[in-house]
Amino acid sequence: MSIKLDLENSISFERPLTRVVKKNIRIENPHDTPLAFKVKTTAPKLYCVRPNSDIIPPRGTAEVQIMLQALKEEPALDAKCKDKFLILSTLVEGPLTTMNVTDLWNYVEREQKGNIKERKLRCTYSLPGQPSAAPSAPAVAAATTTTTADAPAVVAKKQTPKETEDEIKMREMEREISKYKKELETLREPTVVHEKVIVQTNSFPYGVIILFALLALAVAYFLNK
């Protein structure tokens, strides 16, 4: 397995090119063993690479800065860059563990060429705001996942627009006004009091009462005589 880069197959430099243009590359060591890398270019006088070689610890990363020196004239928009970069890598094992990075690469390129892995990057020019280079596969997958995850949030936002909230508030106000109107009409209605007239009567029938009254009158008449 070779190194992992945050680029796919190319490295792009943004115009204008009449100034120094900087580009960073992240190199990842996916192994459980230290890894040494070395960066070469087909135009060493045109580019400055820092660092151009180093040793990355197991599962570690290294940042490499590539600077394109300012060109005297701006290339035509349809001009194609023919420059290329080559990143060499090898695992640091055995006798390599006691060497510094310079001696290590001198030894590997002389004695262990079969252990060297290569990654090639072609150079391109891009306009301001234009995607600089095709992202690596993990980056594309991450972007796709983010877009899919955000989709429900966008739909949910469209389902609850501001107009719908205003309509709900208006309906609540109408219900409150209707409630107050009913209470007001209730207060304006005349109060009807139904009185119950309770007629108490004794236990005697009306005929008996009349009979006693007639007898009383008769007795009073005879006594007056």
Phi, psi and omega per residue, in radians:
M1 nan 2.392 -3.117
S2 -1.600 -2.955 3.091
I3 -1.283 2.920 3.037
K4 -2.001 2.346 3.138
L5 -2.050 2.724 3.044
D6 -1.505 0.186 3.028
L7 -2.105 2.835 -3.136
E8 -1.614 -1.435 -3.087
N9 -2.244 0.004 -3.079
S10 -2.541 2.783 3.060
I11 -2.230 2.249 -3.002
S12 -1.978 2.479 3.121
F13 -2.025 2.257 -3.019
E14 -1.460 2.368 3.060
R15 -1.224 2.727 0.048
P16 -1.326 2.602 -3.082
L17 -1.750 0.142 3.081
T18 -1.510 0.252 3.065
R19 -2.320 2.947 3.097
V20 -1.286 2.198 -3.139
V21 -1.974 2.195 -3.098
K22 -1.848 2.524 3.100
K23 -2.493 2.325 3.139
N24 -1.833 2.500 3.087
I25 -2.189 2.328 3.066
R26 -1.777 2.151 3.125
I27 -1.871 2.221 -3.099
E28 -1.986 2.393 3.060
N29 -1.692 1.883 -3.089
P30 -1.498 0.129 -3.029
H31 -1.787 2.868 3.062
D32 -1.571 0.172 -3.140
T33 -2.150 2.519 3.076
P34 -0.964 2.613 -3.079
L35 -2.314 2.355 3.096
A36 -1.815 2.451 3.108
F37 -2.257 2.776 3.103
K38 -2.580 2.332 -3.085
V39 -1.875 2.213 3.084
K40 -2.111 2.705 3.104
T41 -2.432 2.727 3.115
T42 -1.403 -0.164 3.130
A43 -2.306 1.239 -3.057
P44 -1.106 -0.447 3.116
K45 -1.362 -0.297 -3.068
L46 -1.663 -0.411 -3.076
Y47 -2.122 2.560 3.050
C48 -2.068 2.186 -3.067
V49 -2.054 2.219 -3.136
R50 -2.349 2.088 -0.264
P51 -1.373 2.669 3.132
N52 -1.540 -0.131 3.045
S53 -2.794 2.627 -3.128
D54 -3.026 3.059 3.090
I55 -2.042 2.229 -3.129
I56 -1.774 2.269 3.129
P57 -1.162 2.910 3.135
P58 -0.983 2.309 3.139
R59 1.030 0.370 -3.119
G60 -1.746 -3.133 3.125
T61 -2.357 2.817 3.087
A62 -2.429 2.466 3.100
E63 -1.760 2.209 3.127
V64 -2.059 2.248 3.118
Q65 -1.808 2.226 3.106
I66 -1.979 2.192 -3.124
M67 -2.012 2.150 3.039
L68 -1.540 2.088 -3.133
Q69 -1.139 2.643 -3.101
A70 -1.083 2.285 3.109
L71 -1.492 2.654 3.130
K72 -1.207 -0.606 -3.141
E73 -2.330 2.597 3.103
E74 -1.292 2.198 3.120
P75 -1.144 2.689 3.089
A76 -1.055 2.683 -3.089
L77 -1.084 -0.510 -3.136
D78 -1.647 0.145 -3.139
A79 -1.275 2.388 3.129
K80 -1.827 2.295 3.127
C81 -1.400 2.301 -3.125
K82 -1.763 0.034 -3.116
D83 -1.275 2.627 3.137
K84 -2.458 2.719 3.042
F85 -2.094 2.558 3.095
L86 -2.235 2.135 3.137
I87 -1.886 2.022 3.124
L88 -1.681 2.552 3.108
S89 -2.563 2.628 3.084
T90 -2.711 2.610 3.114
L91 -1.314 2.465 -3.135
V92 -1.621 1.722 -3.103
E93 -2.373 2.850 3.055
G94 1.031 -2.281 -3.094
P95 -1.150 -0.308 -3.111
L96 -1.197 -0.410 -3.062
T97 -1.156 -0.338 -3.116
T98 -1.764 0.047 -3.081
M99 -1.784 2.653 2.966
N100 -1.365 2.976 -2.986
V101 -1.125 -0.581 3.139
T102 -1.199 -0.871 3.121
D103 -1.122 -0.610 -3.135
L104 -1.034 -0.847 -3.086
W105 -1.254 -0.558 3.057
N106 -1.101 -0.714 -3.133
Y107 -1.221 -0.806 -3.091
V108 -1.111 -0.778 -3.120
E109 -1.206 -0.314 3.110
R110 -1.688 -0.671 -2.995
E111 -1.966 -0.449 -3.009
Q112 -2.287 0.846 -3.119
K113 -1.066 -0.504 -3.129
G114 -1.205 -0.281 -3.135
N115 -1.597 0.012 -3.089
I116 -1.532 2.276 3.037
K117 -1.810 2.581 -3.079
E118 -2.184 2.474 2.980
R119 -2.275 2.199 -3.113
K120 -1.820 2.449 3.081
L121 -2.275 2.209 3.057
R122 -1.627 2.633 -3.115
C123 -1.663 2.463 3.089
T124 -2.380 2.829 3.057
Y125 -1.924 2.455 3.140
S126 -2.297 2.710 3.092
L127 -1.448 2.736 3.104
P128 -0.995 2.307 -3.128
G129 1.497 -0.183 3.116
Q130 -1.469 2.431 3.100
P131 -0.902 2.234 -3.024
S132 -1.239 -0.641 -3.117
A133 -2.854 2.758 3.108
A134 -1.147 2.218 -3.137
P135 -1.192 2.754 3.113
S136 -1.196 2.892 -3.084
A137 -1.000 -0.784 3.122
P138 -1.057 -0.648 -3.138
A139 -1.145 -0.715 3.110
V140 -1.103 -0.747 3.125
A141 -1.091 -0.696 -3.139
A142 -1.139 -0.709 3.126
A143 -1.122 -0.710 3.118
T144 -1.111 -0.725 3.141
T145 -1.116 -0.723 -3.130
T146 -1.115 -0.742 -3.140
T147 -1.100 -0.742 -3.141
T148 -1.134 -0.685 -3.120
A149 -1.198 -0.564 -3.117
D150 -1.374 -0.320 -3.057
A151 -1.001 -0.833 -3.140
P152 -1.038 -0.605 -3.133
A153 -1.131 -0.673 3.123
V154 -1.156 -0.743 3.130
V155 -1.097 -0.752 -3.125
A156 -1.087 -0.628 3.137
K157 -1.160 -0.635 3.122
K158 -1.254 -0.445 -3.105
Q159 -1.369 -0.256 3.138
T160 -2.197 1.180 3.128
P161 -1.264 2.964 -3.106
K162 -1.147 -0.611 -3.128
E163 -1.068 -0.712 -3.132
T164 -1.100 -0.703 3.114
E165 -1.126 -0.690 3.114
D166 -1.130 -0.677 3.132
E167 -1.123 -0.671 3.113
I168 -1.105 -0.732 3.115
K169 -1.114 -0.699 3.130
M170 -1.103 -0.706 3.133
R171 -1.145 -0.650 3.112
E172 -1.134 -0.696 3.119
M173 -1.149 -0.694 3.116
E174 -1.099 -0.681 3.110
R175 -1.133 -0.678 3.138
E176 -1.158 -0.747 3.132
I177 -1.102 -0.750 3.115
S178 -1.066 -0.665 3.138
K179 -1.128 -0.763 -3.134
Y180 -1.158 -0.626 3.109
K181 -1.087 -0.765 3.135
K182 -1.107 -0.712 3.125
E183 -1.129 -0.670 3.136
L184 -1.155 -0.735 3.113
E185 -1.106 -0.620 3.117
T186 -1.133 -0.672 -3.141
L187 -1.222 -0.521 -3.117
R188 -1.378 -0.312 -3.119
E189 -1.232 2.396 3.137
P190 -1.162 2.487 -3.137
T191 -1.503 2.126 -3.126
V192 -1.763 2.096 -3.137
V193 -1.813 2.074 3.118
H194 -1.663 1.971 3.139
E195 -1.676 2.389 3.098
K196 -1.720 2.067 3.109
V197 -1.597 2.027 -3.123
I198 -1.739 2.005 3.139
V199 -1.702 2.008 3.118
Q200 -1.606 2.270 3.125
T201 -2.218 2.582 3.073
N202 -1.359 3.099 -3.026
S203 -1.386 -0.097 -3.134
F204 -1.513 2.578 3.076
P205 -1.264 2.782 -3.125
Y206 -1.118 -0.611 -3.131
G207 -1.106 -0.688 3.135
V208 -1.148 -0.687 3.137
I209 -1.099 -0.769 3.140
I210 -1.111 -0.660 -3.141
L211 -1.112 -0.771 3.110
F212 -1.105 -0.655 3.139
A213 -1.136 -0.721 3.112
L214 -1.140 -0.708 3.121
L215 -1.105 -0.692 3.120
A216 -1.099 -0.696 3.129
L217 -1.165 -0.647 -3.121
A218 -1.201 -0.696 3.126
V219 -1.144 -0.736 -3.123
A220 -1.121 -0.612 -3.131
Y221 -1.160 -0.784 -3.107
F222 -1.209 -0.586 3.138
L223 -1.196 -0.582 -3.133
N224 -1.242 -0.418 3.091
K225 -1.271 nan nan
